[in-house]
Amino acid sequence: MTLFKFIPFGTTSLALCCAVTATAAVSVAAMNLQTRKNLETAMHDEAYVALKYRAYAKAARIHGDDKLARLFEDTAALEEGHFLREAEAFHLDAGNIANLAESVAEEHYGSTRKYGAFGEQAEKADEHEAAKLFRRLAMDEDDHYQTFMAAIASITAATVKKEKQ
């Protein structure tokens, strides 16, 4: 599985991770592919809308409209609830190690490829502020990557220690 290509797993933690992922894969495999794609699209949409509404709420507060801000915040909370229900139906939770492994892969991609490419494009378009933002985001993603890697190492060490006892 390509999720693990960035992760220096020992054989014990790799076996643990594969076992957890295989368990989640069984329930996912029974789901119709189009239904799975629809759930994934719905989750992306709900997450984006929820965060957009939170940004709108912040802007409404800045403009002095607390009532509108609360409306956006309340609606964002509902959208987050939609996301969580969709995530459950999608079987998003594959277990701590597998969840971390996927997160590591996503953060690594963001820090090494996505934001670099976005920054280069922005520089070529003379959008220097956007390029600066993308460089900052790449650094943030790398911090997340390192933090997730440390979490995997910690869980792996605890698992190996427990197995030796």
N, C-alpha and C positions, 0 to 999 in steps of 0.2 A: 504494500500500500504506500503510495507516494507521500502520505502525511508524515511519514517517519524519516524521510530522507535528510532532514535537517537536525535530527535528534540523535545524540550518541547514546543509544540504549544499550544496556547490558542484556545478556540473553534472558535473565530473569524478568526484567521489566518489559522487554519486548514480548515475551510470552504472555505476561499479565495483560499488556495492552492489547495484544491480538485476541486474547480470550474475551476481554470486555467488548471489543469492537465486534467480534463474531456474534456475541449474544445480541447486541443491538441490530446487527445486520440481518439476523433471522426475522425479526418482526418487520424490518423495513423491506426485506425481500418480498414479503407477502403483499405489499402495497403496490397498486397499479402505478406504473411509471408516470403517467400523465397526472394522476392525483398527487404524487410526490412533487412533481414540478410545480403544480398549482399551489401546493402548500408552501413551497420554498418561495415562489413569487409573492404570495400573500404575506409571508413573514417579512420579506424585504420591504414591501409596500407599507405594512403596518409600522415597522421600525422607523422607516423614513418619515412617515406622516407624524408619528408620535414625537420624534425629535424636532421636526419642522414646527409643530404646534407649540412645543416648549420654547423654541426661538421666537415665535410670534408672541407668546405670552410675555417673554422678556421685553420685546419691543413695545408691546402694549403698556407695560408698566413704566417703561422709560417715557412714553408719551402721556403718562398720567391716567390711563384707563384701567384701573384695577379690576373692574367688572369684566371687561373683555379678556384681561389676563387670566382671570379665574376660569372663564369659559374655555379658553385654549388649554389651560392646565388640566381641567377636568376631562376634556375630550382626549388629551394626550394620554391620561391615565387609562381611559377606556381602550384606546388603541393599543397600549402596552398589554392590557389584558387579552386583547384579541391575539396579539403576537404570542403570548404565553400559551394560550389554548392551541394555536396552530403549531407551535413548537412541540407541544406534547403529542399531538396527532402525528407530527413529522418524525417523532422519536429522535429529537435533536440531541438529547442527553445520551451519550454513549459511554458514560463513566468518566471519572476524573482524569485518568491518564489519557484516554482517547480525546476528551474535550481539550485538555492541555496541548496534546499533539496537534490537533487541528488549529488551535489558537497560535501555536508556535509557527506553523506553516503560513498562516495568514499574516502574522506580524512580520515574518521574515520576508515574504513577498512585498508587503507594503514598504518595508525599510530598505530593501535592496533593489526593487524593480519599479513598482508602481509609482511611488512619489518621485523617484529619480527621473523617470520618463515624463511625468507631469511637469516637473520643474524645468527640464530641458525644453519642452514644448513652450512653456510659459516664457522662458528667457528668449527663445527665438521669436516669439510674438511681442517682445518688449514689454511683457507683463511682469515686471521685476518684483512687485509686491506679492503676486501670486506665486512666483518662483521661490521667493523667500519663505512663504507659508509652506509650500510643499517640502522644502528642505527641512524646516522645523518639524513638520509632521513625520518625515522619514526618521528623524532622530527620536521622536516620541515612540514611533513604532519599534525602533531598535531597543529602546528602553523596555517596552512591553515584552519584546522577544526575549531579552535577557532575564526579565523577571519570571516569565513563564518557564524558561529553561531551568532556572534555579528551583522553581516549584517542582518540576519533573524530577530533578536531581534529588531533592529532599524526599519526595514520595518514594522514589526508587530506593534510596538509601534506607529509609524506614522499612520498606518491604523486604529488602535483602536482610536487614538486621533481624526482622521478625522471623524470616524463614530459617535463619541460622540458629535461632533459639530453640 
